[in-house]
């Protein structure tokens, strides 16, 4: 097909608004909120401007938008070295331990702030009984920072009443931005409902970020941001793979559906080095509703079995030890998935969570009032996090306190803050003993592109941050950004790219739709048109390619060199066809650009799996041609970089260095 161009003949040209700032924060999730809080503290006295731009609205933006029932990273009384070992073990032995240690020594301070800001945290009373957050507050129990004892659902997790978790944290971030606006005299420094599509490089300084460009999803406006330092806190990627839920349920996912890989795409396009992009997370969740299982496993002590009532982890423990030692002690998330997948492949499914037995066992030592409260907490676990699960159970006449519930591993997600580590290679703090000098290049959490910082899901090789860790990492990056701006105070951003050309590129899908919408064989169905493809249809194609060639649910997460190479060929065709995406309004324009970004994330993921010739993460994905783990050749980081000029990918090995010793034998 003929290459389309945008001369704004069929769509109204948008107003272009230029915003100049010192610090630009992209993304209003937990990482962005943490960065705003911390950066403004240090920026205000120095008269540095801080601007945040968010695709949604900060109050309910990011992976914590709906709420949570637990904070999954709180060190507390635990040993920090043990935290590093835990993260390393769950991610099959390869992490940037300097980043993990640095995060661990800061994360509790964020949790203490959450409680001060109003987040109800469960506590133990003087007799060791559990009180939910509201009960603990009413009883006047001590705050965590003052010695209060949290109710732990696991070694690193604490229980909260978290429906308003993000709203509380987001409100503080917005107040911090208000103080900065007053201190610097800006008219506006929070831009919500604005979707950034590209990072902009500097015209005069090689490998230097200078700004970003995005469009309003509510008004016909394009925003061009000029900045000295930029934080990429744009989240991970969902709906890259075909989901298990289809039809009307396709929008359901465990990870938030609006996380479209923008952080990965924009950073990669700017030339930032990526790491471990072969990693993905495949959470075991309640089937079809994607309801969380963590609290049920850890707090309610529920057991999971195969359809025959057998504990599949115990059943396959010897085999897993033989194949994957030493990574089976303790058995990490992906290996537990692996055991369940063996059972399903053998026809011993479904996988069952015995919610009924767990509730009945807990109720044996409770009075009627306590039982009712326990039942309420069990339901709140879903109403805080995945309301669809409660709705599905109601629709199917399932009462989880009376009957067991089915589990199923989800489709894969790309992320770096939960039990995954896909993301960018960033500078560490530089003060962790044993860390190679080349792991730190001056400013904590700065990428390999000067001035471009990372936080949250887009930071690679350092998972298990979760919500509290993402906030803390945002704070780490925010403070470093202020230092960077002060050290580069004479910098003036100058764009390498033409803003007019970028605006035309951005609105091309709307121009294509306006130009060709009348040419169709089915006027009542605007999807049927030989001149363009709609974003929904292109996304179906992307998810099908990834599912069938890059190890999705239809292949039981298995792939190979030949499958990956064919998948990459199909992605090349998809990229060509994506140049003919059409959008009838701003919402569809958003969907078009989300798809462009997903394709970038998908390609990075496929190229990394192809490069790593082993199955490092069994239960997340398998290389059928390279089964098992090969520590001799592949206990290393896999890093990649895209040449912004040519679009060519370079993937390489980087040495892994262990900083925290393994625990002494028992």
C-alpha positions, 0 to 999 in steps of 0.5 A: 500500500502507498505510504500515508502522509498527514497534511491535515487535509482531513483532520483539524490541526491541534493546538500545540502547547509548549511547556518548559520545566527542569524536571519532567515526570512521565506517569502518575503511578506509584513511582511517579507519585514518589518522585513528585513527593521527593523531588519537590522537597529538594527542588522548591528551595532551588527554584527548580520547576517540576512538571508531571504528565499522566495518561490518566488521573493521578488519584487512580493511576497506575497498577494500584489504581483500584486498590490493594489488600497488602503492601508486599515489600516491608523490611521491618524486623527482617535482615536486608541481606535476606531481602536481596537473597529473596529477590535473587532466588525468586528471579532465578539467580540473576538480579542487580543486587546493588539496586535491590539492596538500595531499594530495601534500605529505603522502602520502609520510610515510604510505608511509614509515610503512607501510614502517616498520610492515612493508610490503615495498616493492620496491627497486632494487639498486646495479646498477639491478635490481628486487628484490621487497619480501622480497628488498630487505628481506633484502638490507638495502636502505635504507628509502624515507625513508633514500634507498632507490630504489623500483621504479616501475611508473609515474611515481606508482606503486611496487610492493609485496608487498601481500597483508597491506597493510591488515592491517598498517595496520589493526593500527597503527590498533587499537594507536593506539585502544588507547593512547587507551582507556588514556589516557582510561579508556574501557571500549571505543572500537572497535566492529566489525560495527556498521553506521551508518545515519544521522548525527544533527543537533543540536537546538540548533545549526543545521547541526551534526552531533551523533552517529550511530546504527547496529546490530550485525550480530551481536547485537540491539543498536543503538548511539547515538554522541554526538560533538563531531566525526565523520569520515565515511570510509564509502567509495564505492559499488558495485552501484548499476549492474547488473554485467556478471557475472550469475547466480552471478558477480553478486557479482564487482566491481572495487570492493569489494562492501560499499561501498554508498554509505553515506558519500554517503547519510549525508552528503547526508541531513545536508545536506552539500554534494556536488560532481561527483557526476556523475563515475563510474569505469569501469575497464578490467579483465580480462573477467569476473574484474575482474583489475587491469591497471595493473601489466600496462600499467605494469610488465610493459609489456603492450600492448592492442589491438583484435581486429585487433591494432591499437593503438586509442589510436594509431588514434583519437589524431587524432580524440580530439585534435580533439574533446577537446584539451587533455585528450588530452595525455596521454590520460587514463583515460576517453579511453583507455576512449573509444577502446576503446568506439569499437572495440567499437561498430564490431565490432572487439572483443574488446579484448585485453591481450597478456600473453603477448608482454609476458612473453616480451619480458621473459624474453629478458633473464632466466635461468630463475630470474629468469623463474620469479620474474617469473611468480610476480610476475605471478600475485601481482598477482592473488592480492594483489588479485583472486583470482577472476581467477586462478580464472577463468583456471584454469577456462578453461585460460588461461595468460596467459604463453602466450596473450593475455587479454580486457579489458572496461570494467566497470560504473560505480562512484562513488568519490573516491579512485581515478580518480574524484572524486565526493564532498563539498565540503570545506574546504581547508587555507587556505594554498595560494597562489591558492585562493579564501578560500571554499574554506577555512572553518577546519578542513581536510576539514570538510564544510559541516556543522559538525563533520562531516569527510570523508576518502577516497572521500567527498571530492569533486573530488580523486581519484587519492589511492588507498590511500596518499592515503586514509590521508594524508587520514584523518590530515589530517582526524584532526588537524583534528578534534582542533583542532575539539574543542579549540576547541569544548570546551564543546559538548554533543550534543543530538539533534534526532531521537528515538532511539526513533523512529530505532530503530523506523525502523531495525528496520522491515524486520524488523517487516514480515517478522515481520508478513507472513511467513505470508501467501504464495502459496508458503510454501516461497519467502519471496520471493513475498509481496504485502506486502513486497519482499526486499533482493535483489529491490529491488537488482535493480530499482535496478541495472536502473534505473541501467543502462538510464536513467543510462548503464550497460553495456547502453546503452554508458554513454549517457544523455540528458535524457529517459532521466534524467528517466524514471530519476528517476521510476522511482527515486521509485517505488523509494523508495516501494517501499523502505518495504516492504523486509523482513528475516528476520535481521540480515544482511538488515537490513544489506542493506536499509540498504545499499539505502537508501543506494545509492538516495541515491547513485544519485539524487545521481549521476543528478541531477548528470548531468542538470544537467551538459549536456555529456559531460565524461567520455567513456569513463565516460559520455556525454550523447547530447543533449550530446556533447563537452566545453563548457568555455565553459559547463561548466568548473566544479564542480557542487555539490548540497545536500539540504534535511534538512527537505524532502528537496528537491535544489538543484544549482548551478555553482561556479567552477573556479579553476586554481592550478597553471600548465600546463606550458611548451610543449616 
